[in-house]
Every structure is written in C-alpha cells, then in structure tokens.
C-alpha cells in the first residue's frame, strides 16, 4: 500500500514539469526553426544576416502564438 502512494506522488511531481517544459519547447523550437530558415535563406542569396534576424523574430512570434493557443486550451 505504501508503494502505491509513493508511485502516485512521483508521477504527480513529474506532471508539474509538463506545462513549463512545453512552453520552453515552443519558444526554443520556434526560435531554432526561424533561425535555421533565415540562415538558409541568407546562405542561398549570399546576403547579410537580415533574413536570419527576421527568421528569428518570426520564429519567436510563432512560439508565442503557440503558447497562447496551448494556454487557452488548458482552461
């Protein structure tokens, strides 16, 4: 009986990391994809890193939008 109580406690502890982990993943994932896409465009066009910067900003904006959708689905 004590073993069941311990397993239940451990799983609830890890469940507490789920939401912040997803928030971090959305921000980092969006930023990384935008950065890579912008760098790819700059590399192909042989331009200054303006597309990298724009891609980073768009990736961060996409990450924030994904977080807003995720948080609104929790209610």
C-alpha positions, 0 to 999 in steps of 0.5 A, spaced: 500 500 500 505 504 501 508 503 494 502 505 491 502 512 494 509 513 493 508 511 485 502 516 485 506 522 488 512 521 483 508 521 477 504 527 480 511 531 481 513 529 474 506 532 471 508 539 474 514 539 469 509 538 463 506 545 462 513 549 463 517 544 459 512 545 453 512 552 453 520 552 453 519 547 447 515 552 443 519 558 444 526 554 443 523 550 437 520 556 434 526 560 435 531 554 432 526 553 426 526 561 424 533 561 425 535 555 421 530 558 415 533 565 415 540 562 415 538 558 409 535 563 406 541 568 407 546 562 405 542 561 398 542 569 396 549 570 399 546 576 403 547 579 410 544 576 416 537 580 415 533 574 413 536 570 419 534 576 424 527 576 421 527 568 421 528 569 428 523 574 430 518 570 426 520 564 429 519 567 436 512 570 434 510 563 432 512 560 439 508 565 442 502 564 438 503 557 440 503 558 447 497 562 447 493 557 443 496 551 448 494 556 454 487 557 452 486 550 451 488 548 458 482 552 461 
